[in-house]
Amino acid sequence: MRRVFIADLLKKNITITGADAHHLSRVMRSKIGDHIVVADDEGKVGEYAITGFTGDSIDLELIDYIAENTESPVDVTLAQCLPKGDKLELITQKATELGINTIVPLVSDNCVVRYDGKKTKAKQDKWQKIANEAGKQCGRSRLPVVEAITPLKDWLQDIVNQNTAVCMCYENEEQIGIKEFLCQMTGKEIAVVIGPEGGFSLDEIEFAKSLGITSVSLGNRILRAETAAIAAMAIIQYEKGDLGGRL
């Protein structure tokens, strides 16, 4: 069944408008009586029947609530330094499928990509749309949030004041691997930072260490930015989340 998300709470009768209504009525050519799945802001999910079409909106009536278990037990933030081209689109899509909660695009010393103010907002909206579509496709109960593009050091200073375990994937790290870091963490909130194609500068690594942030290795091979992000998400969900099946 088609899945839509609403910025509200589920109730017996709801009305869908905007792009979802257009897609259901004009693209999917839905009819009265068809069933769809609706998820709300709190991750609650219900099966609804279409009861009517009014202009550019669709009226729905609750059939029954659905007990789903599609969200990971860990809250994961991916802080991704801007890669070249459209790589962040792929990263956003795959991270959503892997259960990410928040994606933070970052600007670091070695980022080749730079956006002006207008382009920045357009890119954020595009990445959020990709996350939304991926969330619908893979049956998420909650959609991840793509935050605004932020300077790396500003974000690091902010995240250390939160109750979150933070690590930076660094190709020159030889002392601790991400698996060891994950085994040591006790909470349910984790943020992982991935560099751009050129990696992190030494200044950025030293700055992060001065804040108490751990740098970790993903393994013996140097991975592309997009590969590193997807690999890190998969490792986190396997070690701490639900990838491979819940225990």
VEXDREN-2710 file (C-alpha; in Angstrom, 1 decimal):
% VEXDREN-2710
k/r/px/py/pz
1/MET/0.0/0.0/0.0
2/ARG/1.1/3.6/-0.7
3/ARG/2.5/5.3/2.4
4/VAL/2.2/9.0/3.3
5/PHE/3.3/11.0/6.3
6/ILE/1.4/13.8/7.9
7/ALA/2.6/16.7/10.1
8/ASP/-0.1/16.0/12.6
9/LEU/-1.5/13.2/14.8
10/LEU/-3.6/10.3/13.5
11/LYS/-7.3/10.5/14.1
12/LYS/-10.4/8.8/12.7
13/ASN/-10.9/11.2/9.8
14/ILE/-8.1/13.1/8.2
15/THR/-7.6/15.0/4.9
16/ILE/-4.5/14.9/2.8
17/THR/-3.4/17.8/0.6
18/GLY/-0.4/18.9/-1.4
19/ALA/2.0/16.6/-3.3
20/ASP/0.7/13.4/-1.7
21/ALA/-2.8/14.1/-2.7
22/HIS/-1.8/15.0/-6.2
23/HIS/0.3/11.8/-6.5
24/LEU/-2.5/9.6/-5.2
25/SER/-5.3/11.1/-7.3
26/ARG/-3.5/12.1/-10.5
27/VAL/-0.5/9.6/-10.7
28/MET/-1.7/6.5/-8.9
29/ARG/-5.3/7.2/-10.0
30/SER/-6.6/6.1/-6.6
31/LYS/-10.4/5.4/-6.2
32/ILE/-12.8/5.7/-3.3
33/GLY/-12.4/2.6/-1.2
34/ASP/-8.7/2.2/-1.8
35/HIS/-6.5/1.7/1.2
36/ILE/-3.3/3.6/2.1
37/VAL/-0.9/3.7/5.1
38/VAL/-0.5/6.9/7.0
39/ALA/2.2/7.7/9.6
40/ASP/2.1/10.7/11.9
41/ASP/4.6/13.0/13.7
42/GLU/4.9/10.6/16.6
43/GLY/5.6/7.5/14.5
44/LYS/2.1/6.1/14.9
45/VAL/0.8/4.3/11.8
46/GLY/-2.7/3.5/10.6
47/GLU/-4.4/1.9/7.6
48/TYR/-7.0/4.3/6.0
49/ALA/-9.6/4.0/3.3
50/ILE/-10.2/6.8/0.8
51/THR/-13.7/8.2/1.3
52/GLY/-13.7/11.2/-1.0
53/PHE/-11.9/13.6/-3.3
54/THR/-12.5/17.3/-2.8
55/GLY/-10.6/19.6/-5.2
56/ASP/-6.9/19.1/-4.5
57/SER/-7.5/17.1/-1.3
58/ILE/-8.3/13.5/-0.3
59/ASP/-10.5/12.5/2.6
60/LEU/-9.5/9.4/4.6
61/GLU/-11.2/7.3/7.3
62/LEU/-9.3/5.1/9.7
63/ILE/-9.7/1.3/9.3
64/ASP/-7.3/0.2/12.0
65/TYR/-4.0/1.2/13.7
66/ILE/-0.9/-0.8/12.6
67/ALA/1.7/-2.1/15.0
68/GLU/5.0/-1.5/13.3
69/ASN/8.6/-2.1/14.4
70/THR/10.5/-0.4/11.6
71/GLU/12.5/2.2/13.6
72/SER/15.9/1.5/15.0
73/PRO/16.4/1.4/18.8
74/VAL/19.3/3.8/18.4
75/ASP/19.1/7.5/17.4
76/VAL/21.7/8.1/14.7
77/THR/22.9/11.4/13.3
78/LEU/25.1/11.4/10.1
79/ALA/27.2/14.6/9.9
80/GLN/28.4/14.5/6.3
81/CYS/31.0/17.0/4.9
82/LEU/29.8/18.0/1.5
83/PRO/31.0/15.7/-1.3
84/LYS/31.2/16.5/-4.9
85/GLY/28.4/16.2/-7.4
86/ASP/25.2/14.4/-6.4
87/LYS/26.8/12.0/-4.0
88/LEU/24.9/13.4/-1.0
89/GLU/21.7/12.4/-2.8
90/LEU/22.8/8.8/-2.8
91/ILE/24.1/9.0/0.8
92/THR/20.7/10.5/2.0
93/GLN/18.7/7.8/0.3
94/LYS/20.8/4.9/1.6
95/ALA/21.1/6.4/5.1
96/THR/17.4/6.7/5.3
97/GLU/17.0/3.1/4.4
98/LEU/19.5/2.2/7.1
99/GLY/17.4/4.0/9.8
100/ILE/19.1/7.4/10.1
101/ASN/17.3/10.0/12.2
102/THR/19.2/13.2/11.2
103/ILE/21.4/14.2/8.4
104/VAL/23.6/17.3/8.8
105/PRO/25.5/18.5/5.7
106/LEU/28.8/20.1/6.8
107/VAL/31.3/22.5/5.2
108/SER/34.9/21.6/6.1
109/ASP/38.3/22.7/5.0
110/ASN/38.7/20.2/2.1
111/CYS/35.2/20.6/0.7
112/VAL/35.3/21.4/-3.0
113/VAL/31.5/22.2/-3.1
114/ARG/30.4/25.7/-1.9
115/TYR/26.8/26.9/-2.1
116/ASP/25.5/30.5/-1.8
117/GLY/22.5/31.3/0.4
118/LYS/19.8/30.6/-2.2
119/LYS/21.4/27.4/-3.4
120/THR/21.9/26.2/0.1
121/LYS/18.2/26.2/0.9
122/ALA/17.3/24.6/-2.5
123/LYS/19.8/21.8/-1.8
124/GLN/18.4/21.2/1.7
125/ASP/14.9/21.0/0.3
126/LYS/16.0/18.5/-2.4
127/TRP/17.8/16.3/0.1
128/GLN/14.8/16.3/2.4
129/LYS/12.6/15.3/-0.5
130/ILE/14.9/12.4/-1.3
131/ALA/14.8/11.4/2.4
132/ASN/11.0/11.6/2.4
133/GLU/10.7/9.4/-0.7
134/ALA/13.2/6.9/0.6
135/GLY/11.3/6.7/4.0
136/LYS/8.0/6.0/2.2
137/GLN/9.6/3.3/0.0
138/CYS/11.3/1.4/2.8
139/GLY/8.4/1.6/5.2
140/ARG/9.7/4.0/7.9
141/SER/7.4/5.1/10.7
142/ARG/9.3/8.4/11.0
143/LEU/11.1/10.5/8.4
144/PRO/14.6/11.6/9.0
145/VAL/15.4/15.3/9.1
146/VAL/17.9/17.0/6.8
147/GLU/19.3/20.0/8.6
148/ALA/20.7/23.2/7.1
149/ILE/24.3/23.2/5.8
150/THR/26.6/24.1/8.8
151/PRO/30.4/24.8/9.2
152/LEU/32.0/21.7/10.7
153/LYS/33.7/23.4/13.7
154/ASP/30.4/25.1/14.7
155/TRP/28.6/21.8/14.6
156/LEU/31.2/20.0/16.6
157/GLN/31.1/22.7/19.3
158/ASP/27.4/22.3/19.6
159/ILE/27.2/18.5/19.5
160/VAL/29.6/18.0/22.4
161/ASN/27.2/19.8/24.7
162/GLN/24.5/17.2/24.0
163/ASN/24.0/13.7/25.4
164/THR/25.4/12.1/22.2
165/ALA/28.3/9.8/21.6
166/VAL/30.3/11.4/18.7
167/CYS/33.0/9.9/16.5
168/MET/34.9/11.1/13.4
169/CYS/35.8/8.5/10.7
170/TYR/39.4/9.3/9.9
171/GLU/41.6/7.4/7.5
172/ASN/44.8/8.0/9.4
173/GLU/43.4/6.7/12.8
174/GLU/45.4/3.7/13.9
175/GLN/44.4/3.3/17.6
176/ILE/40.7/2.7/17.7
177/GLY/38.2/1.2/15.2
178/ILE/34.5/2.1/15.0
179/LYS/33.5/-1.3/16.4
180/GLU/35.6/-0.7/19.6
181/PHE/34.1/2.8/19.9
182/LEU/30.5/1.4/19.6
183/CYS/31.2/-1.4/22.2
184/GLN/32.3/1.3/24.7
185/MET/29.3/3.6/24.3
186/THR/26.4/3.1/26.6
187/GLY/23.7/5.5/25.4
188/LYS/21.3/5.3/22.5
189/GLU/22.3/8.5/20.7
190/ILE/25.3/8.5/18.3
191/ALA/26.6/11.0/15.8
192/VAL/29.2/10.0/13.2
193/VAL/31.1/12.5/11.1
194/ILE/32.3/11.7/7.6
195/GLY/34.8/13.8/5.7
196/PRO/34.7/15.0/2.1
197/GLU/36.8/13.5/-0.7
198/GLY/40.0/15.1/0.6
199/GLY/39.3/13.9/4.1
200/PHE/39.7/16.1/7.3
201/SER/42.5/18.6/7.7
202/LEU/44.9/18.0/10.5
203/ASP/43.6/21.2/12.1
204/GLU/40.0/19.8/12.1
205/ILE/41.1/16.6/13.7
206/GLU/43.1/18.4/16.4
207/PHE/40.1/20.7/17.0
208/ALA/37.8/17.7/17.4
209/LYS/40.2/16.0/19.8
210/SER/40.4/19.2/21.9
211/LEU/36.7/18.9/22.4
212/GLY/37.0/15.3/23.5
213/ILE/35.7/13.8/20.2
214/THR/37.1/10.4/19.2
215/SER/38.5/9.7/15.8
216/VAL/37.9/6.1/14.6
217/SER/39.0/3.9/11.7
218/LEU/36.5/2.1/9.4
219/GLY/39.2/-0.4/8.4
220/ASN/42.4/-0.9/6.5
221/ARG/41.3/0.5/3.2
222/ILE/40.6/4.1/2.3
223/LEU/36.9/4.4/1.3
224/ARG/35.2/7.0/-0.9
225/ALA/33.1/9.5/1.0
226/GLU/29.8/8.0/-0.1
227/THR/31.1/4.4/0.7
228/ALA/32.3/5.5/4.2
229/ALA/29.0/7.0/5.1
230/ILE/27.0/4.0/4.0
231/ALA/29.4/1.6/5.7
232/ALA/29.4/3.5/8.9
233/MET/25.6/3.5/9.0
234/ALA/25.5/-0.2/8.4
235/ILE/28.1/-0.9/11.1
236/ILE/26.3/1.2/13.7
237/GLN/22.9/-0.5/12.9
238/TYR/24.5/-3.9/13.0
239/GLU/26.3/-3.3/16.3
240/LYS/23.7/-1.2/18.1
241/GLY/20.5/-1.2/16.1
242/ASP/18.4/-3.6/14.1
243/LEU/20.3/-4.5/11.0
244/GLY/20.5/-8.3/10.8
245/GLY/17.3/-8.6/12.9
246/ARG/16.5/-7.5/16.4
247/LEU/17.8/-9.7/19.3
END
